[in-house]
Amino acid sequence: MALAVVRDLREHWAPASAEELERFETDVLSGFVLARASEGLADGTIRGDVGHLEQIRTWFGRPLWDMEQADADAYFGKVLRNSPSGTRLARSQALTTYFLFLELRHKVELHRMTGRVVECPIDEMNRPRGAKDAALRIPPTEPEVGTLFTGWGGGLATCRKFAPTARNYTAAKLMSHVGLRVSEACKLDLGDIKWNLGRFGKLHVRHGKGARGSGPRERMVPLINGADRTLRWFIGDVWGQFD
């Protein structure tokens, strides 16, 4: 068997024209949007990422796959030097995600068309700082919660505006006792109290938090932990003091 010289066929491919690269760039961005939608992201999040990419593209003046570390240094170190940290972080994350998409889906194709090997220009040296790890939230103990409401309740007798202070106190007690969210407590009405349901009565939460854009979800919440007594006091002694 005779040996032959193996040649790389990519060396003989003609580079893509400007028109072909322009069409390809549009197709890649469309594919990026579709992939993010397939991931389940909200439309607003996708629009935000695309907006960040378009602003970087406008500044750069060329397809983003041509960006190198020096270009990212200039953009984040000079152009966005005085921008809010949230803006710099969001733009950096959008660019990083876009390059991840290029590497996973179009790395070979881009090398064939341009001769470039796709590499994200954001690295550990120029990544904008400011990302914060989620803080560990330790809930207060039962004695601490009791101390809070004891002091708050004792101050109702001497506060300057009794009615709104008592209303806020009642809302906080409901959130503590039955697990309401702030928005849910604010949207309760007198008709939402169902005294005849269950042992203690129940609250009809009409504006509960939805999931994945489903809109408000209703639920019934039992008036446990003394929440029924708190509501009876509010209706009997506080409700009538509002106009």
N, C-alpha and C positions, 0 to 999 in steps of 0.2 A: 504494500500500500504506500503510495507516494504522499509526501507532505505538501500542503499548500498553505500559502499565506492567508490568514484570516483577516478580513478587512471589516471595519465598522461601517455599516451601511448608512448610519446617521450623518457621516461626514459628507455624503453625496446628496443629502436632501437640501433642496433650495429653501432659504429662509422665507418665512411668511411675509406677505406684503403688508403695507400699513392698513389697507382696507380689511384684510383678513384678521389682523390683530385687533382692529377696532370691533369687528363683529364678534370675535372670540371673547373680548373683554366684556361685552354686553351679555353674552351667553353665560359667562362664568358668574357674573353678578346675579343674573336671574336664577341660576342654579343654586347659588349661595342662599338667596331668599327662600327658595323652595325647600332646601335642606333644613333651614332654621324653622320653617313652618312645620315641616314633617316632625321636627323634634318636639313640637308642642308649644313653642314660644308664642307669646301674645303678639298681635300685629304691631302694637305700639313699641314693643321691644325691638322687633325686627326693623321697623322704620327708624328707630334711634340708631341702630348699628349701621344701617345703610347711610343715614345722614352723616355719621362720623366718617365713614369711608369716603363719601363724596367730598367732604371738606378737605380730607388729606389728599385726595386725588387732584382737587383743584389747585392746591398749593404745589404739589409735586409736578404736575404738568405731564406726567407720563403714566402708563399703567403701573399699578401698585406693585406688581410682581418684580419690577425693576428696582424697588427700594432696597437699599443696603443699610448697614448699621450706621454709617456716617450720615445718611439722609435722615434716619430716625433721630440721631443725636441733634441734628440741626433743627428739626421740627419741634421736638419736645423740649429741647434745651434753649431755643431762641424764640420760635414763634409762639409756643404755649408757655413760655417761661412764667408769665404773670397771670396765667389763667387759673381758675379755681382747681383745686386738687381733684375734685370729682369729675370735672370735664377731662382733665388729662388722663385720669384712670380709665374712664369710660372709652375714650378714644383709643387708648393703648390696648384695651381689652378687645375692642372691635377689630383693630388691625391684627392682633394676635390670632383671633378666631378665624379671620379671613385667610390668613396665611396657612393655618392648619387645614382649612378646607382646600386650598390650592395644593398643599402637599399630599393630601389624601386622595384627591380626585383628578388632578391635572398636572402632576409633577412631570410625568413622562411626556405628555403632550406639549407642555410649555418648553421642555428641553428640545424637543424636535422642532418647534416653531421659532424659538428664539436663541437656542443654544445656552440658555441660563438654567442653572439648578436652583429651584425655589428654596429660599431660606428666609425665615422670619427675621426682620431687622430689629425686633425687640428681644433683647437678651437680659441677662442678670445685671449687666453693667449699666444699661440705659433705661431699664424699666422704671416708670414713674413711681415714686414712693407715695405712701398714704393709705395703702390697703390695711384694713384693721381686722384682726381676727375677732370672731364672735366672742363677746364677753360672757363669762359664766354667770348666770343670774341665779342667785340663791334666794328663794322665797322667804319672807319673814316668818318667824315662828308665831304660833297661836298667841302666846302672851304679848308679843310685840304688836300684833294686830289689835288685840284687846286694849292695850295701852293707847294706841292711836285713836280708836273710836271713843274710848272713855274721855280722853282729853278733848277731842273734837266735839263730842256731845255736851260736855260741861261748858264749852265756850259758846254754845248756842244762846244761853241766857244773857250774855253780855255783848254779843256781836252787834255790829252797827246795822246790818240788814238781815233780819232773822229769816225771812221767807227764802231768798235765794241761797243763803248758807245752809238752811235745813234741807232744801232740795238737793244741793250737792252732797250733803251728808247722806241722804237717803239713797241717792244713786250709787255712791261709793259702797254703802252697806250692801246694796243689791249685788254689785259686782263681786264683793267679797264673799257673800253667802251663797249665791246661786250661779256664779261664774258668767255673768253678762259681760259683754264688751261695752266700751264707752259708747260707741255709735248705737248699739242696741238699747242701752238704757236711756239715751237721749230721745229715742223715737217711741217710747212707750206712752200709752194713753190710758185713761181710766177704764175704758172698755176692754183693755187687754188683760185685766185682772179677772180671773175665773175662780171666784171663791168656792164654788160648789164642786170643783173637780178635785178628786183625790182627798187625802187626809188633811192637807194644809192649804189647799188651793193651788192654782197654777197661773203662770204668766204666759200669755200668748205673744211670743216674740215674732212680730211680723216682718222685721227687717234684719234677719239673721245674715251672717256672712256667707256669701256664696263661694263656689270653688270653680276655677278655670272658666271664668266668665259666665257662669250659669245664672247670675243675678241673685237677688236676696232669697234666702231660704227660711221658711217658717219652721218654728218648733215650739213645743210646750215645755216650760221649765217649772218644776215643783218649787213651791215657796218653803224650802227647808231652812234649817239653821236660824229660825227666828225671823226670816224675811217677811213672813205674813204679819207679824207684830209691827215690824218697821213700816210696812205699807199702811196698816190701819192707823198708826200714829200720824203718818204723813197726810193721809186723806182727811182724818178728823181734825188735826190741829194746824196743818200748814196749807193744804190745798186752797182753802177759802181765803187766804191772805193775798193771793195773786189776783190781779185785775181780770 
